[in-house]
Amino acid sequence: MREYGEFDFIESVCEMFRSMPSNGFEGIGDDCAVLPIGGDEALVFTSDMLNEGVHFLTDKSTPFQIGYKSLMVNISDVAAMGAKPVATMLSLALPNERFGEWSEEFMSGYKKASKRYGVKLIGGDTVGSKTGVCISVTAIGRAPMANIKRRSAAKVGDVVMVTGRLGASAAGLRDVLADKLTTRNAKFHLMPEARVKEGVWLGERECVHAMADISDGIASDLQHIIEKSKRRAILSEKAIPVACGASFDDALCGGEDYELIFTVDKRQADNLIERFQEQFGRPLYKIGRIVRPNYDCYQIGLESDEGVIYSSAGWGGFSHFGWEG
């Protein structure tokens, strides 16, 4: 019997609150909740927690790196909606020994990321902790309603694309755990970057339908898109762009790359690639296509020279430190 996990819990929460009034929000199911604010504008909201020993290790990461990454992972969710991040709220639970030099360096990293992405810290909370550092960040973004990209919008025939090479963070995690903290991939894992400008730009393109950020790996994050869109997807094994030093499995199932994965009208895919290259000086990658579902079975197939292989249990995704056993 399959174990009850994180995504099962999220689904049970969705069901529990399904009958509650929305109060104008588009709620659980995307990278952010959406609140229309009039004038064809919307605010988007996202919240993430990071726990010591699960999402980061204080003996492998500096406080500066942890602070920087704490903000970045939330900003990535905003970008995945096609929105521009504008503000954050930060809450910290810290053991007594982390107040002072550690917390100041953490905030320096958080501030650097805030300046990089042009967002203001507008509030939060601090409390003591007896069980390690716990970080909670809420990020707020803004966009025209027409630019908001949802996971549920993928269409049959769409091309699946990503904004960059994949697997560097998973490869970097191995380096970090082996105390190789100065490799390129280790640095990428410890201080990744969000595709904010790219997300806003893609949000402005009508030919871009569904979008998400790659936090758990393309196998997991694309699965969210096809389930919400009630579609299937076929990925081309040869087309998946693997980062230098990473394996194919890292690219498929590794997490925390924070590239964007999205679906595009196939008639405009090549033009979008050309315009993206002109705008950002680097390529987009076609990695697959959206196809009709097989009854109510929303699966990802992996296409190779031998044919297409579907996984009935899913291809898996990123596991944090505390879940690896």
TIMAR-679174 format. One record per residue (C-alpha): residue number from 1; residue in one letter; x, y, z. Coordinates in nm, 2 decimals, decimal comma. Example, Ala and Ser with C-alpha at 12.3 -4.5 7.8 and 13.67 -1.06 7.14 Angstrom:
BEGIN
+-----+------+--------+--------+--------+
!  nr ! rest !      u !      v !      w !
+-----+------+--------+--------+--------+
!   1 !    A !   1,23 !  -0,45 !   0,78 !
!   2 !    S !   1,37 !  -0,11 !   0,71 !
+-----+------+--------+--------+--------+
***
This chain:
BEGIN
+-----+------+--------+--------+--------+
!  nr ! rest !      u !      v !      w !
+-----+------+--------+--------+--------+
!   1 !    M !   0,00 !   0,00 !   0,00 !
!   2 !    R !   0,13 !   0,35 !  -0,09 !
!   3 !    E !   0,24 !   0,56 !   0,20 !
!   4 !    Y !   0,04 !   0,87 !   0,30 !
!   5 !    G !   0,27 !   1,16 !   0,22 !
!   6 !    E !   0,29 !   1,54 !   0,19 !
!   7 !    F !   0,08 !   1,57 !  -0,13 !
!   8 !    D !  -0,19 !   1,34 !   0,01 !
!   9 !    F !  -0,21 !   1,57 !   0,31 !
!  10 !    I !  -0,24 !   1,87 !   0,09 !
!  11 !    E !  -0,52 !   1,71 !  -0,11 !
!  12 !    S !  -0,70 !   1,63 !   0,22 !
!  13 !    V !  -0,67 !   1,99 !   0,33 !
!  14 !    C !  -0,81 !   2,11 !  -0,01 !
!  15 !    E !  -1,11 !   1,88 !   0,03 !
!  16 !    M !  -1,16 !   1,99 !   0,39 !
!  17 !    F !  -1,19 !   2,36 !   0,29 !
!  18 !    R !  -1,36 !   2,31 !  -0,05 !
!  19 !    S !  -1,70 !   2,42 !   0,08 !
!  20 !    M !  -1,57 !   2,73 !   0,26 !
!  21 !    P !  -1,64 !   3,07 !   0,10 !
!  22 !    S !  -1,36 !   3,19 !  -0,12 !
!  23 !    N !  -1,38 !   3,56 !  -0,02 !
!  24 !    G !  -1,26 !   3,65 !  -0,37 !
!  25 !    F !  -0,95 !   3,43 !  -0,36 !
!  26 !    E !  -0,85 !   3,16 !  -0,61 !
!  27 !    G !  -0,70 !   2,93 !  -0,35 !
!  28 !    I !  -0,50 !   2,60 !  -0,32 !
!  29 !    G !  -0,38 !   2,43 !  -0,63 !
!  30 !    D !  -0,12 !   2,67 !  -0,79 !
!  31 !    D !   0,22 !   2,81 !  -0,69 !
!  32 !    C !   0,03 !   3,11 !  -0,54 !
!  33 !    A !  -0,32 !   3,21 !  -0,43 !
!  34 !    V !  -0,47 !   3,48 !  -0,64 !
!  35 !    L !  -0,68 !   3,78 !  -0,53 !
!  36 !    P !  -0,83 !   4,00 !  -0,79 !
!  37 !    I !  -0,81 !   4,37 !  -0,67 !
!  38 !    G !  -1,00 !   4,55 !  -0,95 !
!  39 !    G !  -0,88 !   4,73 !  -1,26 !
!  40 !    D !  -0,79 !   4,39 !  -1,41 !
!  41 !    E !  -0,51 !   4,36 !  -1,16 !
!  42 !    A !  -0,44 !   4,08 !  -0,91 !
!  43 !    L !  -0,22 !   4,01 !  -0,61 !
!  44 !    V !  -0,06 !   3,67 !  -0,56 !
!  45 !    F !   0,04 !   3,52 !  -0,23 !
!  46 !    T !   0,26 !   3,22 !  -0,15 !
!  47 !    S !   0,41 !   3,09 !   0,17 !
!  48 !    D !   0,69 !   2,84 !   0,24 !
!  49 !    M !   0,86 !   2,70 !   0,55 !
!  50 !    L !   1,22 !   2,58 !   0,58 !
!  51 !    N !   1,32 !   2,37 !   0,88 !
!  52 !    E !   1,68 !   2,30 !   1,00 !
!  53 !    G !   1,77 !   1,94 !   0,93 !
!  54 !    V !   1,50 !   1,91 !   0,66 !
!  55 !    H !   1,56 !   2,19 !   0,41 !
!  56 !    F !   1,90 !   2,30 !   0,52 !
!  57 !    L !   2,19 !   2,20 !   0,74 !
!  58 !    T !   2,36 !   2,47 !   0,95 !
!  59 !    D !   2,69 !   2,30 !   0,94 !
!  60 !    K !   2,69 !   2,29 !   0,56 !
!  61 !    S !   2,53 !   2,64 !   0,48 !
!  62 !    T !   2,63 !   2,98 !   0,61 !
!  63 !    P !   2,35 !   3,19 !   0,77 !
!  64 !    F !   2,39 !   3,43 !   0,47 !
!  65 !    Q !   2,32 !   3,15 !   0,22 !
!  66 !    I !   2,02 !   3,03 !   0,42 !
!  67 !    G !   1,88 !   3,38 !   0,44 !
!  68 !    Y !   1,93 !   3,44 !   0,07 !
!  69 !    K !   1,77 !   3,11 !  -0,03 !
!  70 !    S !   1,48 !   3,15 !   0,21 !
!  71 !    L !   1,35 !   3,45 !   0,02 !
!  72 !    M !   1,45 !   3,32 !  -0,33 !
!  73 !    V !   1,24 !   3,00 !  -0,31 !
!  74 !    N !   0,93 !   3,21 !  -0,24 !
!  75 !    I !   1,00 !   3,46 !  -0,51 !
!  76 !    S !   1,03 !   3,17 !  -0,75 !
!  77 !    D !   0,67 !   3,07 !  -0,68 !
!  78 !    V !   0,56 !   3,43 !  -0,76 !
!  79 !    A !   0,75 !   3,42 !  -1,09 !
!  80 !    A !   0,58 !   3,09 !  -1,18 !
!  81 !    M !   0,25 !   3,27 !  -1,18 !
!  82 !    G !   0,38 !   3,53 !  -1,43 !
!  83 !    A !   0,37 !   3,80 !  -1,15 !
!  84 !    K !   0,63 !   4,05 !  -1,03 !
!  85 !    P !   0,73 !   4,01 !  -0,66 !
!  86 !    V !   0,67 !   4,32 !  -0,45 !
!  87 !    A !   0,69 !   4,23 !  -0,08 !
!  88 !    T !   0,76 !   3,96 !   0,17 !
!  89 !    M !   0,69 !   3,88 !   0,53 !
!  90 !    L !   0,94 !   3,68 !   0,74 !
!  91 !    S !   0,88 !   3,48 !   1,06 !
!  92 !    L !   1,17 !   3,31 !   1,24 !
!  93 !    A !   1,19 !   3,06 !   1,52 !
!  94 !    L !   1,54 !   3,06 !   1,66 !
!  95 !    P !   1,73 !   2,88 !   1,94 !
!  96 !    N !   1,89 !   3,13 !   2,18 !
!  97 !    E !   2,23 !   3,07 !   2,04 !
!  98 !    R !   2,12 !   3,18 !   1,69 !
!  99 !    F !   2,01 !   3,53 !   1,80 !
! 100 !    G !   2,30 !   3,77 !   1,75 !
! 101 !    E !   2,57 !   3,71 !   1,49 !
! 102 !    W !   2,39 !   3,42 !   1,32 !
! 103 !    S !   2,06 !   3,60 !   1,29 !
! 104 !    E !   2,23 !   3,92 !   1,17 !
! 105 !    E !   2,42 !   3,73 !   0,89 !
! 106 !    F !   2,10 !   3,55 !   0,80 !
! 107 !    M !   1,92 !   3,89 !   0,76 !
! 108 !    S !   2,21 !   4,02 !   0,55 !
! 109 !    G !   2,15 !   3,73 !   0,30 !
! 110 !    Y !   1,78 !   3,79 !   0,31 !
! 111 !    K !   1,84 !   4,16 !   0,24 !
! 112 !    K !   2,07 !   4,09 !  -0,05 !
! 113 !    A !   1,80 !   3,87 !  -0,22 !
! 114 !    S !   1,54 !   4,14 !  -0,14 !
! 115 !    K !   1,75 !   4,40 !  -0,32 !
! 116 !    R !   1,82 !   4,17 !  -0,61 !
! 117 !    Y !   1,46 !   4,11 !  -0,67 !
! 118 !    G !   1,33 !   4,45 !  -0,57 !
! 119 !    V !   1,10 !   4,34 !  -0,29 !
! 120 !    K !   1,04 !   4,50 !   0,05 !
! 121 !    L !   1,02 !   4,32 !   0,39 !
! 122 !    I !   0,69 !   4,45 !   0,53 !
! 123 !    G !   0,65 !   4,24 !   0,85 !
! 124 !    G !   0,67 !   3,91 !   1,03 !
! 125 !    D !   0,74 !   3,76 !   1,37 !
! 126 !    T !   1,03 !   3,62 !   1,58 !
! 127 !    V !   1,00 !   3,35 !   1,85 !
! 128 !    G !   1,23 !   3,12 !   2,04 !
! 129 !    S !   1,28 !   2,76 !   1,95 !
! 130 !    K !   1,40 !   2,45 !   2,13 !
! 131 !    T !   1,43 !   2,23 !   1,82 !
! 132 !    G !   1,64 !   2,42 !   1,57 !
! 133 !    V !   1,58 !   2,70 !   1,32 !
! 134 !    C !   1,24 !   2,73 !   1,15 !
! 135 !    I !   1,19 !   2,99 !   0,87 !
! 136 !    S !   0,85 !   3,09 !   0,73 !
! 137 !    V !   0,83 !   3,34 !   0,44 !
! 138 !    T !   0,52 !   3,48 !   0,27 !
! 139 !    A !   0,58 !   3,65 !  -0,07 !
! 140 !    I !   0,34 !   3,88 !  -0,24 !
! 141 !    G !   0,34 !   3,96 !  -0,62 !
! 142 !    R !   0,13 !   4,17 !  -0,85 !
! 143 !    A !   0,03 !   4,12 !  -1,22 !
! 144 !    P !  -0,25 !   4,19 !  -1,46 !
! 145 !    M !  -0,52 !   3,92 !  -1,43 !
! 146 !    A !  -0,46 !   3,83 !  -1,80 !
! 147 !    N !  -0,10 !   3,75 !  -1,73 !
! 148 !    I !  -0,16 !   3,51 !  -1,44 !
! 149 !    K !  -0,05 !   3,15 !  -1,54 !
! 150 !    R !  -0,22 !   2,86 !  -1,38 !
! 151 !    R !  -0,13 !   2,49 !  -1,36 !
! 152 !    S !  -0,47 !   2,40 !  -1,50 !
! 153 !    A !  -0,43 !   2,57 !  -1,84 !
! 154 !    A !  -0,23 !   2,32 !  -2,04 !
! 155 !    K !  -0,39 !   2,22 !  -2,37 !
! 156 !    V !  -0,36 !   1,92 !  -2,59 !
! 157 !    G !  -0,09 !   1,97 !  -2,84 !
! 158 !    D !   0,11 !   2,22 !  -2,63 !
! 159 !    V !   0,48 !   2,20 !  -2,63 !
! 160 !    V !   0,65 !   2,15 !  -2,29 !
! 161 !    M !   0,95 !   2,38 !  -2,23 !
! 162 !    V !   1,19 !   2,47 !  -1,96 !
! 163 !    T !   1,40 !   2,79 !  -1,91 !
! 164 !    G !   1,74 !   2,62 !  -1,84 !
! 165 !    R !   1,94 !   2,31 !  -1,78 !
! 166 !    L !   1,83 !   2,08 !  -1,50 !
! 167 !    G !   1,99 !   1,87 !  -1,22 !
! 168 !    A !   2,26 !   2,11 !  -1,10 !
! 169 !    S !   2,10 !   2,15 !  -0,76 !
! 170 !    A !   2,07 !   1,77 !  -0,70 !
! 171 !    A !   2,43 !   1,73 !  -0,81 !
! 172 !    G !   2,53 !   2,02 !  -0,58 !
! 173 !    L !   2,35 !   1,86 !  -0,29 !
! 174 !    R !   2,57 !   1,56 !  -0,32 !
! 175 !    D !   2,87 !   1,78 !  -0,32 !
! 176 !    V !   2,75 !   1,97 !  -0,01 !
! 177 !    L !   2,69 !   1,64 !   0,18 !
! 178 !    A !   3,05 !   1,54 !   0,08 !
! 179 !    D !   3,19 !   1,87 !   0,21 !
! 180 !    K !   3,27 !   1,99 !  -0,14 !
! 181 !    L !   3,12 !   2,33 !  -0,07 !
! 182 !    T !   3,30 !   2,53 !  -0,34 !
! 183 !    T !   3,20 !   2,34 !  -0,66 !
! 184 !    R !   2,99 !   2,52 !  -0,91 !
! 185 !    N !   2,69 !   2,29 !  -0,84 !
! 186 !    A !   2,73 !   2,32 !  -0,46 !
! 187 !    K !   2,72 !   2,70 !  -0,49 !
! 188 !    F !   2,41 !   2,67 !  -0,72 !
! 189 !    H !   2,24 !   2,45 !  -0,46 !
! 190 !    L !   2,32 !   2,68 !  -0,17 !
! 191 !    M !   2,23 !   3,01 !  -0,34 !
! 192 !    P !   2,00 !   2,94 !  -0,64 !
! 193 !    E !   1,84 !   3,21 !  -0,85 !
! 194 !    A !   1,47 !   3,26 !  -0,93 !
! 195 !    R !   1,37 !   3,33 !  -1,29 !
! 196 !    V !   1,17 !   3,65 !  -1,20 !
! 197 !    K !   1,22 !   3,85 !  -1,52 !
! 198 !    E !   1,16 !   3,54 !  -1,73 !
! 199 !    G !   0,84 !   3,46 !  -1,54 !
! 200 !    V !   0,70 !   3,81 !  -1,59 !
! 201 !    W !   0,80 !   3,81 !  -1,96 !
! 202 !    L !   0,64 !   3,46 !  -2,01 !
! 203 !    G !   0,33 !   3,58 !  -1,83 !
! 204 !    E !   0,28 !   3,85 !  -2,09 !
! 205 !    R !   0,27 !   3,59 !  -2,37 !
! 206 !    E !  -0,08 !   3,46 !  -2,45 !
! 207 !    C !   0,08 !   3,16 !  -2,62 !
! 208 !    V !   0,21 !   3,04 !  -2,28 !
! 209 !    H !  -0,07 !   2,85 !  -2,11 !
! 210 !    A !   0,03 !   2,66 !  -1,79 !
! 211 !    M !   0,34 !   2,73 !  -1,58 !
! 212 !    A !   0,52 !   2,62 !  -1,26 !
! 213 !    D !   0,86 !   2,65 !  -1,11 !
! 214 !    I !   1,08 !   2,34 !  -1,07 !
! 215 !    S !   1,12 !   2,30 !  -0,70 !
! 216 !    D !   1,06 !   1,92 !  -0,67 !
! 217 !    G !   1,19 !   1,81 !  -1,02 !
! 218 !    I !   1,02 !   1,82 !  -1,36 !
! 219 !    A !   0,87 !   1,47 !  -1,30 !
! 220 !    S !   0,69 !   1,60 !  -1,00 !
! 221 !    D !   0,61 !   1,96 !  -1,10 !
! 222 !    L !   0,49 !   1,86 !  -1,45 !
! 223 !    Q !   0,27 !   1,60 !  -1,28 !
! 224 !    H !   0,10 !   1,89 !  -1,09 !
! 225 !    I !   0,03 !   2,06 !  -1,42 !
! 226 !    I !  -0,12 !   1,76 !  -1,60 !
! 227 !    E !  -0,33 !   1,66 !  -1,30 !
! 228 !    K !  -0,48 !   2,01 !  -1,28 !
! 229 !    S !  -0,52 !   2,03 !  -1,65 !
! 230 !    K !  -0,65 !   1,67 !  -1,68 !
! 231 !    R !  -0,40 !   1,58 !  -1,95 !
! 232 !    R !  -0,11 !   1,35 !  -2,01 !
! 233 !    A !   0,25 !   1,45 !  -2,10 !
! 234 !    I !   0,52 !   1,28 !  -2,30 !
! 235 !    L !   0,88 !   1,39 !  -2,24 !
! 236 !    S !   1,16 !   1,32 !  -2,48 !
! 237 !    E !   1,45 !   1,16 !  -2,30 !
! 238 !    K !   1,70 !   1,30 !  -2,56 !
! 239 !    A !   1,56 !   1,66 !  -2,52 !
! 240 !    I !   1,59 !   1,70 !  -2,15 !
! 241 !    P !   1,88 !   1,95 !  -2,09 !
! 242 !    V !   2,11 !   1,80 !  -1,82 !
! 243 !    A !   2,34 !   2,04 !  -1,63 !
! 244 !    C !   2,71 !   1,99 !  -1,63 !
! 245 !    G !   2,81 !   1,74 !  -1,36 !
! 246 !    A !   2,45 !   1,62 !  -1,32 !
! 247 !    S !   2,29 !   1,28 !  -1,42 !
! 248 !    F !   1,98 !   1,23 !  -1,62 !
! 249 !    D !   1,80 !   1,12 !  -1,30 !
! 250 !    D !   1,91 !   1,45 !  -1,13 !
! 251 !    A !   1,75 !   1,64 !  -1,42 !
! 252 !    L !   1,43 !   1,44 !  -1,42 !
! 253 !    C !   1,37 !   1,39 !  -1,05 !
! 254 !    G !   1,61 !   1,62 !  -0,87 !
! 255 !    G !   1,47 !   1,94 !  -0,71 !
! 256 !    E !   1,55 !   2,30 !  -0,63 !
! 257 !    D !   1,66 !   2,40 !  -0,98 !
! 258 !    Y !   1,40 !   2,68 !  -0,98 !
! 259 !    E !   1,38 !   2,70 !  -1,36 !
! 260 !    L !   1,04 !   2,74 !  -1,50 !
! 261 !    I !   0,84 !   2,47 !  -1,67 !
! 262 !    F !   0,56 !   2,57 !  -1,90 !
! 263 !    T !   0,34 !   2,47 !  -2,19 !
! 264 !    V !   0,31 !   2,67 !  -2,51 !
! 265 !    D !   0,09 !   2,67 !  -2,82 !
! 266 !    K !   0,28 !   2,45 !  -3,06 !
! 267 !    R !   0,22 !   2,69 !  -3,35 !
! 268 !    Q !   0,41 !   2,97 !  -3,17 !
! 269 !    A !   0,67 !   2,76 !  -2,99 !
! 270 !    D !   0,96 !   2,83 !  -3,23 !
! 271 !    N !   0,88 !   3,20 !  -3,24 !
! 272 !    L !   0,88 !   3,21 !  -2,86 !
! 273 !    I !   1,22 !   3,04 !  -2,85 !
! 274 !    E !   1,36 !   3,30 !  -3,09 !
! 275 !    R !   1,22 !   3,60 !  -2,90 !
! 276 !    F !   1,33 !   3,46 !  -2,56 !
! 277 !    Q !   1,68 !   3,42 !  -2,69 !
! 278 !    E !   1,68 !   3,78 !  -2,81 !
! 279 !    Q !   1,55 !   3,90 !  -2,47 !
! 280 !    F !   1,76 !   3,70 !  -2,23 !
! 281 !    G !   2,06 !   3,58 !  -2,44 !
! 282 !    R !   2,00 !   3,21 !  -2,36 !
! 283 !    P !   1,78 !   2,94 !  -2,50 !
! 284 !    L !   1,45 !   2,78 !  -2,40 !
! 285 !    Y !   1,44 !   2,40 !  -2,43 !
! 286 !    K !   1,16 !   2,19 !  -2,58 !
! 287 !    I !   1,13 !   1,88 !  -2,37 !
! 288 !    G !   0,80 !   1,72 !  -2,45 !
! 289 !    R !   0,43 !   1,76 !  -2,54 !
! 290 !    I !   0,08 !   1,76 !  -2,39 !
! 291 !    V !  -0,15 !   1,48 !  -2,51 !
! 292 !    R !  -0,50 !   1,36 !  -2,44 !
! 293 !    P !  -0,56 !   1,17 !  -2,12 !
! 294 !    N !  -0,63 !   0,80 !  -2,11 !
! 295 !    Y !  -0,97 !   0,81 !  -1,94 !
! 296 !    D !  -0,89 !   0,97 !  -1,60 !
! 297 !    C !  -0,53 !   0,87 !  -1,60 !
! 298 !    Y !  -0,30 !   1,17 !  -1,60 !
! 299 !    Q !   0,05 !   1,03 !  -1,65 !
! 300 !    I !   0,39 !   1,14 !  -1,77 !
! 301 !    G !   0,55 !   0,92 !  -2,04 !
! 302 !    L !   0,92 !   0,91 !  -2,11 !
! 303 !    E !   1,00 !   0,86 !  -2,48 !
! 304 !    S !   1,32 !   0,70 !  -2,59 !
! 305 !    D !   1,43 !   0,50 !  -2,90 !
! 306 !    E !   1,25 !   0,20 !  -2,74 !
! 307 !    G !   0,92 !   0,37 !  -2,72 !
! 308 !    V !   0,72 !   0,55 !  -2,44 !
! 309 !    I !   0,73 !   0,42 !  -2,09 !
! 310 !    Y !   0,47 !   0,54 !  -1,84 !
! 311 !    S !   0,51 !   0,51 !  -1,46 !
! 312 !    S !   0,19 !   0,42 !  -1,28 !
! 313 !    A !   0,33 !   0,54 !  -0,95 !
! 314 !    G !   0,48 !   0,86 !  -1,10 !
! 315 !    W !   0,85 !   0,93 !  -1,15 !
! 316 !    G !   0,92 !   1,06 !  -0,80 !
! 317 !    G !   1,07 !   1,39 !  -0,70 !
! 318 !    F !   1,30 !   1,57 !  -0,47 !
! 319 !    S !   1,34 !   1,45 !  -0,11 !
! 320 !    H !   1,47 !   1,68 !   0,15 !
! 321 !    F !   1,73 !   1,58 !   0,41 !
! 322 !    G !   1,47 !   1,47 !   0,67 !
! 323 !    W !   1,29 !   1,23 !   0,42 !
! 324 !    E !   1,58 !   1,04 !   0,28 !
! 325 !    G !   1,60 !   0,77 !   0,55 !
+-----+------+--------+--------+--------+
***
